Every structure is written in structure tokens, then in C-alpha cells.
Amino acid sequence: MTTPALPTFPPGFVLGAATASYQIEGAVAEDGRTPSIWDTFSRTPGKVAGGATGDVACDHYHRYREDVALLADLGVDSYRFSTAWPRVQPGGRGPVNPAGIAFYDRLVDELLSKGIDPSITLYHWDLPQELEDAGGWRNRDTAHRFAEYSRMVVDALGDRVARWITLNEPWCSAFLGYANGHHAPGAQEGTPALAAAHHLLLGHGLAVAQLREAGAREVGITLNLDQVTPASDSEADQRAALRALTQHNLVWTDPLLAGRYPDSEQETWGPLADGSYRRDGDLEVIGAPIDFLGINFYFPVVIADAPHAEADPAERTAMDVGTRQVERPELRHTTMGWPVDPPGLGRVVADTFARYPDCPPIYITENGSAEADVVDADGQVHDGDRVDFLAENLASLAEEVAKGADVRGYYVWSLMDNFEWAFGYDQRFGIVHVDYEDQKRTPKDSYRWFQQLTAAQRASRTAQG
Ligand code: FCB
């Protein structure tokens, strides 16, 4: 393969790889784990491609040592994984499950024995089904339950964990979960999605307080921020871009980083934004200082004004904000159908610091691409497109860092192929190939490239003392 140039970063810059519990663990009924909303959703006919479930996934629950060895060979500084709430606290209420937390205890120790810093996401979408049955994120109480569960995890592992991420991509939990139903729990309800968004934010804030009290080292949240460009200079497209930005980003970043609800929310949602689920004092809880902002980024969007699907504003969903994503046929698209436009990564960082001058340091907590990978006759996976994707995205990030942006690290999504939510096992994001028949792991060319990057980063650290 032709090897793209290796980007360079400051010595302290962290390189890592990321995964999430339901996507890799399997063992869904072992050691006391109870079903999550994803167990239920994936068993509902027609919801996940090929009827796939996370029952076995990558069998990481039993193969974690092999997977940590892959991380060690990769040379990463840190590994981002998530703890499964229904494993740690079955049913989402009551005492900690010793057998469940013991798994993460073993994983953390295994990582530390190889010199890899654990970075824990407390909620990567696997809500205990019992909590959903009681209303899920529509309920304010779920925010309190989440804080309680977070405390259990930090009490057990806090002494050994470098970085805590409360929520992963609450946009997906709220809007794909409760507005258009593409994700678990599959609700298509409109307004409750905005209440769910608020309760997720509140849950984050309450969890931050618990993490602080328990002495956690670095605390943050991960958002999938959009990088939005208006389709034209027209007033209509500019306003549409603002509505898209509000729906995707500002609904999170304004309360978290600026202590306010977005000024543009009325224009975005009109009568949907009734705010009855908001209480005095919530903004203070949500806006408690964090040590870093995690950003997951895959592709930027170009947004044009578009008519609402429903003429009556009261009928509109929380997703329908009168916008259209402009297609970009001139670009390569990954197997997810996502356009490849690497400078978007640098731009999302620049946009975030421009909008929020007091934004804490940023970590890119996910970035990667799904490609049509095959194991070749030589037993290797030659994923040149992914190598180029990673090299170009990291180059764009390195340029922003060189200009002074306070970005502290980058985690590739994903360490290995896994259960890609509604796409099941059809989409491969890993830098390690997984054969789901026999669970064989095969490092791809992109893994080798990333290995060179971590080696170069270590060498530059040594050189700079
Ligand atoms: C993100 C999710 C992650 C993975 C990637 C492709 O939205 O956080 O679990 O599915 O997309």
C-alpha cells in the first residue's frame, strides 16, 4: 500500500481507539445482566438489518484479554469503552451487581497492566428495559437513576480511570430514540423527544456532581456535533442552517457550555418548545463545569431550506425543522452513504471554539469510516480507503491544533468491526476485522497505519524529553 504521511501532534496528545458495550460485548444474559432497550429493539422484527442482535456481537465479554492485547500492539495511550448499565445495575434500580462490575474491574486492570489509560463512557445507549417500561428518558426520574448508576461505577473504578464521559451522543438517544424511532426504544412521538433531550442533559449534570464528589479525574460528555454550511447566501438557507444547528448542536451545547437554552429554539420548533419539563435550577445543574468536551465526528453537512412535511406546526416532529441536507455527488461516499470531506473535522473544532470561547479542551472521541472490507487471498484486509480517511481527517485536526486549538486527543472508531446499531453487522467500522463465524480478529491495513502513528507519537515524546 502507499502510506499517507503521518500527521504530527504535541507530545501530550492522546491517541486511542473506541468501542461501546452493546456493540461488542455479547453475553447479554450472563452474570446477572438484564435486557436493555437495544436487546428489545433488535428482537423487534424489521428494526435491525438482517434481524441482527447483540447477543454474541464480538464476544468481547469472553475475549477481552485478546482485544486488550490488540490495543497494546496498536500502541494506543487510551481505550474508550462503555459500561453497560443493565450489567452494573440490573433493571436500572437497586444495588450494584458484583458480577457485572467485576467484568469492568478486570478489563480496567488488564488495560492498566499494558499501560493503556481507560476512558469510560457511562451511557452508550443501553438503557435498562425496566426503566424504559416506566417511561425511559421521557421521565425526569431517569436522570436521577442515571446519576445513581454513575456513582456505582465511579465508586468501583474511579481510582484507576483517566477520563469519564457521562453520555455518548444524547442527540441519538433523544431524537433517533423518541422522535423518528430509528434507534431503540423506537418511539415516533415528536414532543417527548425534546423532554427526553432535557432529561438526558439533566442526567449528565446530576452524574457530573456524583463523579466530582467521588473524586473522578477528568469529566466530560460526548456530543455528535454537526458541522453545518448553508447551501447558499440566501436568507432562507441561512435561517435553515441555524435551525439545523439548533436541532443538532445548540440544544446541547448552549445549556452545557453557555448556561442557556438556544435563542433560536422558538424559530426551530415553534409550539413544540413548550418547556413544561424544565424546572428552575436545571440549567445550573446541566451547566456545571466539565473538564473536556468529547466530539464524535464523521462528515459535515450542507443545509438548505425545505418545506415542513406537515403544514400544521402542532403535527411536526422534533426532527422536522424545515431543512434539507444537500447531496454532494462529487464526493466519495462510505458504505454508510456518508460523504467523505475530511476538512470538516478541523472545521467542527474551529466552529466550537469560535462559538464558545470558554469551551473546555476537546477530545475527538470518535471518527472513522465504514468500508466494504474483505479478507484477501493473502489473509489481509487492504482497506486503503479507510487509511486515507483517517490520514486526511487527522491531518485536518493536526492543522487546527497547530493553529492553537486546544484538542487533547483522538480516538478512532472503532477498534474492531461490531454491531452497528440499526445496520446490524452489515457495516464495518473497525481497524480490526472480525469474522462473526469464528470470532477471528484480523488487523487491517488501517490498524498498521495507526500503529505507525502511535509509534511516531511516542518517538516524538521521547525526542522532546
Ligand atoms: C456513532 C456511535 C457509535 C458508532 C458510530 C458509527 O454515532 O456513537 O456507536 O455507531 O456512530
Boltz pocket constraint, residues with backbone or C-beta under 6 A from the ligand:
constraints:
  - pocket:
      binder: B
      contacts: [[A, 20], [A, 23], [A, 168], [A, 169], [A, 172], [A, 224], [A, 296], [A, 366], [A, 413], [A, 419], [A, 420], [A, 421], [A, 429]]
      max_distance: 6.0
